[in-house]
Amino acid sequence: MTTLPDSELHAYVDGTVAEADCSKIEAHLAANPEDAERVRAYREMNSILHAAFDSVLDEEIPQRLHSHGERPWLRFGIAASLVLVGALAGWLGRGAYPGVTGTSGQGVALARQAALAHAVFTPEVRHPVEVAADQEEHLVKWLSKKLGTELKCPKLGSIGYDLVGGRLLSGPNGPVAHFMFQDARGARLTLYVSTQRGEPRETAFRFSQEEKVAVFYWIDGKYGYALSGELGRDSLLQVANIVYKQLNP
């Protein structure tokens, strides 16, 4: 099976290829599911990056950075952005995570999206969430309206994790609810909730591991749930069981 180079697939995703070449690439993707999955992954990456960093474009540039001459900070910012995009592209382009139990394409995609969102937002200090925990009621109502279902925010204080807050993300199937929790040491967990394609169904817990980020995920009806954290498998499973029981009393 032939594969297209990353440069061609990125150009296709970014809409910078000629119309005639588009038709050829689409025909290739229809016949080559591995490349089609790479394109899907690149689009997922774009959605998450836009959700994470589009707001930065509206921030005012500090006065100390204004200059009539050369602006080295600008070159640094562009370089840093390219490094981030390149790293995330490589991460997504690697395909399914090692250690995934099961072969569901939707499940693998759900785990990938959740792990990437966790990796992007948990290191944030100033803006880890869009709506803070002190507005939990508003957060849950807002995200519920966006996803078209009555969401619940798990209570994890009994095991040492308090709600930091949450945000709305854009996923391949529509809006995504993203909740973040933190313990006394600063370790963070995230719960990713998204709509799923196809007929409503159910799956048991499945596990995915990508470097330091572990994910337990499951599908319940029309929605997929993924709990991510830098924990061992057994520890994360204990939390996932608590989350599942609270969401399904």
N, C-alpha and C positions, 0 to 999 in steps of 0.2 A: 504494500500500500504506500503510495506517495504522500508526502506531507508538504505543506507550503511553509516557507520560512516565516519566522516571527514578524519580520518587517512588513511582509505582505498582509498578514492577518491584522497587525496593528493598524496599517493604513486603511484596511477595509472597515474595521471597527470605528475608526476616526472619520470615515467618510471622505478620504482624500484620494481614492482611486477613481480612475475613469469609469464611466458607465459600462463600457464594453467589458472592462476587466472585472467589474462587479458581477456581471452575469456569469463569467467564467468561474470566479471564486465561489459564488453561490452554488453552481453546479458541482464544484469540487466538494463543498461542505456537505451537500446532500448525499454524496457517495462516500464520504470519509468522516464517520462520527467522531473520531478522535480530534480532528481539526475543528469540527463543529463545537466540541466541548471546550477547546481552547478559546474559540471566539466567545462563547458564552462566559467563560471565566474572565476574559478581558473586559467584557461589558459589565460584569459584576464589579470588577475592580474600579472601573470608571464611576459607577453609581456610588460606591462607598467613598471614593476620594472626593467626589463632588459634595456629598453630604457632610464630609468631615471638614473640608477646607474652603468651600465657596464663600462662607461667611467672612473669611479672612480678607477677601477682596474688598469688602465694605469698611474695613477698619482703617482709621486715619493713620497715615505714616507719621511716626513721632518726629517732632521738629528737628531733633538732633541728627536725624538721618537725611534731612534735606540738604542738598549741596548743588552748587552750580557746576561743579567739576565732575570728575569721574566718581561713580558710586559703587565702591567695592562691595557694599552690603547687598546690592542688587545681584551682582554676579554670584555672591555666596548663596543668596536665597534661591536663585534659579538652579544652581548646582545641587543644593540640598534637595530641592523638589525633584530633580531628575534622579537622584540617588534613591529617594523614597519610592518614586514610581517604578523605577527599574527593579528594586528589591521586591515590591509587591507583585509586579508582573511575573518575575521569576518564580515567586512563591505559588501564585495561582497557576502558572503554566506547567507546574510539575505534575498536574493531574490529581487523582484521588490520593488522599492521605494514606500513608502506611498505617495499618492497624484498624482500618474501617471494617466493622462486622457487617456483612450483608452486601448486596449488590445493587440496591435501589439507586438509580441515577439521581432521583430527587433527594434522597437521603444524603448522598455524598455531597451534592450541591449545597444542601442546607448546612451541613457541617462545615463546609469550606467557607460559606458566607459568614457564618457565626464566628468562626475562628479568626477570620480576617477583620471583622468588625471589632472583636475583642482586642486584637493586636493594635488596631489603629487608635482606639479610644481609651483603653485603660492606662496608657502612660501619660495621658493629659493631666496636667495639674490645674490649670486655670479654667479649662472648659471641657471637663470629662463628660458632662451631660448638658442637655438643652434645658430641661426643667428639673430643678433641685427637689430633694426629698421633702422640704417643707411645704411643697405644693403637690404632694402625692395624689390627693383626690382629683385635682385638676389634671395632673399627668395621666392618670388611669382613664379618666373620662375622655380626654383628648385623643389618646392612642386608641381607645375602644372605638370611637367614632371613625377614625381613619381606617381601621382594619375591618370595621363592620361587624364587630362581635363584642361581647362583654368580657373584657380582660380583667384579670386579677393580678395584683402584685404580691408575690410571695413574701411572707414574714420570716426572716431568717435570723432574727435577733437571738433566739434561743441557742443558736450554734455560732454566735459571734459575728454575724455579718449584718450590717445595717445598710439600709437603702441610701445610695448616693443620689439617685434620680434616674432620669431616662431621656431618651430622644427618639425622634422619628427618623427612620432611614428609608431609602428607596431600594427595593430589592427587585429581582428579575420578574417576580409575580405581582408586584405592587408594593404598598406601604409595609414597613416593618417596624415593630415595637422593640426597643432595645432598653432593657433595665440593667442598672449597674449597682452592685453591692460591694461593701468594703469591710474588712475586719480591723481590729485594733492595730495590727502591724502594717496596715496599708495594702494588704493583698486584696485583689479585686476579683469578683465573679461577675459574669454578664449572662443575662437571659435574653435570647433572640427569638422573637415570635413573628412568623411570616405566613402568608397564605400560600397554599400549594395548588399545583395544577391537577386537573383530572378529577375523578370521582372521589368523594370523601372516603377515607380509609384510616386504619389504625396500624401502628407498628410498635413492637416492643422497643426498649432502650437499645440503642446501638452506640458504639464507642469509636471515636476518631482521635488520633494524636498527630499533631504537627509541631515538631520541635518541642517547645515548652508548653504549648497550648493544648490542653486536653478538652474534649467535647463529648458530652452525652446528649443524644438527640432522639426525638421520637415524633411521630405524626399522629395527631388526634383529630379525626374528621377532616375539615378543610384547612387545618392549621398545623404548621410545623413548629416545634420547640427545640431549642438547643441551649444547653447550659455549658459555658466555657470558663476555664480557669487554669492557672498554673499549679495544679494539684496532681497528686497521684491518682491513678484510676479508681482505687477503692474509696479514697476520700471524696472524690467528685461524685462517685455513684451514690454515696450516702446523702449528699446534698441534693442530687437529682431526685432521689426517692422522696425526700421531704417536699421538694418543689412540686413533684407530680401529685402527691397526695393532697397538697393544699389547692392545686388547680382543679383536682377531681375529687372533692370530698365525698 
